[in-house]
Amino acid sequence: MRWRLTISVAAAVITTLAAILVTLRLVLGGILEADLDRDLSQDAGLVSARVALMGSLGDRDRLQEIVDSFSSGGLSSGFLVVLRDDEGEVLASTPGVDMQQLALEAAEVEAVLGGETQHRTVEVGEGDKVRLRTSRISIGRKVVGIVQVAEDAELATRPLGRLQTILVAEGVAGALLAFLISYWLARGAVKPLEEVIGVASEIEASELGRRIDVRGSPREVQRLADTFNAMLERLERAFQQQRNFVLDISHELRTPLTGLRGNIDVMLMDDQLDADTRSHMERMSGEVARLIRLTSNLLYLGHADTGRELDSRPVELDVLCLEVYRQTKDMRPGVRYRLGHEDQVTVVGDRDLLKQLILNLVDNSLKYTPEGGEVSLSLFRDQEQARIVVEDSGVGISPEQIPLIFQRFYQTEKGDRGSAGGAGIGLAICDRIARSHGGEIRVQSEVGKGSVFTVVLPLNPDTAQ
Ligand code: ADP
């Protein structure tokens, strides 16, 4: 928009200047030419008067004298005279003029003798242009011959040329100035709009409380900002309601689900359960655990959007991994699930969130690994960081999908996931938790072979030593 405005204004200025230039050329050119013709008419009058004094055109020498007295310097004087008899034959002329170029045709001779005065621009010598006036000479009432007078045509066009150079130079400078001014003005006009766009594109779901402030901008931009702000307000309210709804539901579901799981676990302690019932109940316990995890994820999501602070304290990751392992080991009896390498590591962070992070990763690996596959959970302590590695021999993720799986509500096509269910928020939460602890999650995966999810967390500086 800025460039379009700038270019339009500059184009308008250039067109106007060009139009002025053309008009000036036409009008001034006409005036100057008329002036020249008037001069020529006077000169022709003087020559004719001198010739008329002679009484006849008989004495060629006298005629040449008259011609020379008007154009003594020859062509270079810029003025030339030609005298012809009533047949058009040359009687006397300014020396050095090529008569071919001034030749008159019979019809022209007749027309001129009949009283017509001709004006035309002809070339004489090498590229010298002259304005030529041809008229008749009368002595008394008798038409005796023809007089041609000519003057350097550039006398008329030279000032025009100079004017044109000045105008073009001024035009270029003017266009440049117009270009700069209009660019500056257009920038001023577009800037508030860019501000609106900038703020609008920065606002994320977690910042719907932000408003666009464009005070001092043109009224139209302020109205745009007001409309946008009103929309943000409605959005914020809607988001708030949705968040509260999710939080309320998750909260309401959590208590009965925890109770349900506790009861199932108590029932599982009964030694007299037959193997079939035990297997069913273990599966029920696993499913209820997953539901509890889902509600925890939703609760975390709701709280994270409101910018809740971390409850940071030292966390023994090895103990945490063991806890997660115990809690998940019966989830998929058909999958070989084991604890891998376990270093002793302590980091500073929010225990509940870190547990949720590991649980989500393990849950996914178990979910996306078919019967007979393997899943392992390991913990390494490196120089500066702790590495939690969840490895599986499951369905894997294609390279194009890897950057997408951390987005909220992103799920690969159902076909890939078999019957595994989910809401597509687990990894988004994992990523958020890892980043809020100054860490990150790395993924290596190959479709059909399996995946390795690695959580890297900075070590607590005190225990790192
Ligand atoms: P979901 O609730 O669908 O599991 P997540 O956010 O946890 O949501 O995961 C997003 C997507 O990433 C999943 O739909 C799945 O396709 C893919 N995914 C996550 N973990 C694995 C894994 N270990 N193996 C294969 N695919 C996975």
Residues whose N, C-alpha, C, O or C-beta is under 5 A from the ligand:
A	BS01	ADP	N364 S365 Y368 G394 V395 G396 I397 I405 Y410 Q411 T412 G421 G422 A423 G424 I425 G426 L427 A428 S451
